[in-house]
Amino acid sequence: MANIIDVAAYILRRYGPMTTMKLQKLAFYAQAESLAHHGSPLFADDFQAWRGGPVCKTLYARHRGMFIIRDGDLAADSDALNRTERGIVDDVCIALAVKTGNELSARTHREAPWCNSRQGLPANASCNNIIGKEAIASYYKVNPVIR
């Protein structure tokens, strides 16, 4: 199984510099695709329901203070993903990397995993509740990441 940092490094290597918000959302959707359509997580880390959308604290700790992140900034192995893992990430990024971080964040705000994890909090309220992998898998099985 890959780890979140290697997944993020792979995204940056293949799809170029981007905002940290966009990187977080692409990693979230890659995880969702893996859970919903491959039956297992892409990586072990969880996402929290932050006000800007899903955020993985492990990844956030690596890019904290950055706005734009580039290949090499994470000091990770972008070649650590196996063929299946690369395929999942590529499928998601081909479909979604054209969107901005703000567009991807707005999308997550309309989807049940983020909304339900916030337990009715206003969109601008701080929250660190975990977005459960089971909730992600069941939602995206019915509402595919790649539309």
C-alpha positions in Angstrom: 0.0 0.0 0.0 1.2 3.5 -0.9 1.4 6.3 1.7 -0.2 9.7 1.4 3.2 11.5 0.9 4.2 9.2 -2.0 0.8 9.6 -3.6 1.1 13.4 -3.3 4.6 13.3 -4.7 3.4 11.3 -7.6 0.6 13.8 -8.3 3.1 16.6 -8.3 5.6 14.8 -10.5 2.9 14.0 -13.1 0.6 17.0 -13.0 3.0 19.8 -12.0 2.9 22.6 -9.4 -0.4 23.3 -7.8 -1.9 24.8 -4.7 -1.8 22.8 -1.6 -5.6 22.9 -1.5 -5.8 21.3 -4.9 -3.2 18.6 -3.9 -5.2 17.7 -0.8 -8.4 17.4 -2.8 -6.8 15.3 -5.6 -5.4 13.0 -2.9 -8.8 12.7 -1.3 -10.6 11.9 -4.5 -7.9 9.3 -5.4 -8.5 7.7 -2.0 -12.3 7.8 -2.6 -11.9 6.2 -6.0 -9.7 3.4 -4.5 -12.2 2.8 -1.7 -15.3 2.8 -3.8 -14.2 1.0 -6.9 -11.2 -1.1 -5.9 -12.4 -2.1 -2.4 -9.4 -1.0 -0.5 -7.7 2.2 0.6 -4.9 3.7 -1.5 -3.2 4.7 1.8 -3.8 4.3 5.5 -4.2 8.0 6.5 -7.6 9.6 7.2 -9.0 12.9 6.1 -10.6 15.4 8.4 -13.6 17.6 7.6 -11.8 21.0 7.7 -13.7 24.1 6.6 -11.8 24.2 3.2 -12.8 20.6 2.5 -11.1 17.3 3.3 -7.5 17.6 4.6 -5.1 14.8 5.6 -3.1 16.0 8.6 0.0 13.9 7.6 0.2 15.7 4.2 -0.7 19.1 5.7 2.3 18.7 8.1 4.6 18.4 5.1 3.2 21.5 3.2 2.2 23.7 6.1 2.9 27.4 5.3 3.1 26.7 1.5 0.5 27.9 -1.0 2.0 26.5 -4.2 3.8 23.1 -4.0 6.1 21.6 -6.6 7.7 18.4 -7.5 10.5 17.7 -5.0 9.0 19.8 -2.1 7.8 16.7 -0.2 11.0 14.7 -0.1 9.2 11.6 -1.0 9.4 8.8 -3.5 7.1 9.5 -6.4 8.1 6.1 -7.9 6.9 4.2 -4.8 3.4 3.5 -6.2 2.7 0.3 -7.9 1.0 0.1 -11.3 -2.5 -0.2 -9.9 -2.0 2.7 -7.5 -0.6 4.9 -10.3 -3.6 4.0 -12.5 -6.1 5.0 -9.8 -4.3 8.3 -9.2 -4.0 9.0 -13.0 -7.7 8.3 -13.6 -8.7 10.8 -11.0 -6.1 13.4 -12.0 -7.0 13.1 -15.7 -10.6 13.9 -14.8 -10.1 16.5 -12.1 -6.7 18.1 -12.4 -8.1 20.7 -14.8 -10.1 22.1 -11.8 -8.8 24.6 -9.3 -8.4 23.9 -5.7 -11.4 26.2 -4.9 -13.5 24.3 -7.5 -12.6 20.9 -5.9 -13.2 22.3 -2.4 -16.6 23.6 -3.5 -17.4 20.1 -4.9 -16.5 18.4 -1.6 -18.8 20.9 0.2 -21.8 19.5 -1.8 -20.9 15.8 -1.0 -22.2 13.8 1.9 -18.8 12.5 3.3 -17.6 16.0 4.2 -21.0 17.4 5.1 -22.0 14.5 7.4 -18.6 14.5 9.1 -19.2 18.1 10.1 -22.4 17.2 11.9 -24.3 20.3 10.9 -21.5 22.9 11.6 -21.6 25.9 9.3 -19.2 25.7 6.3 -16.9 28.3 7.8 -16.6 26.7 11.3 -13.4 24.9 12.3 -13.7 21.1 12.5 -11.3 18.2 12.7 -13.7 15.3 12.6 -12.5 12.3 10.6 -14.3 11.5 7.4 -14.7 7.7 7.7 -13.4 5.4 5.0 -16.7 3.5 5.1 -18.7 6.7 4.5 -16.3 7.6 1.6 -16.6 4.2 0.0 -20.4 4.0 0.2 -21.0 7.5 -1.1 -18.6 7.3 -4.0 -19.8 3.8 -5.1 -23.2 5.5 -5.9 -21.8 9.0 -6.8 -18.6 8.3 -8.8 -15.6 10.5 -8.4 -15.1 10.5 -12.1 -18.3 11.6 -13.8 
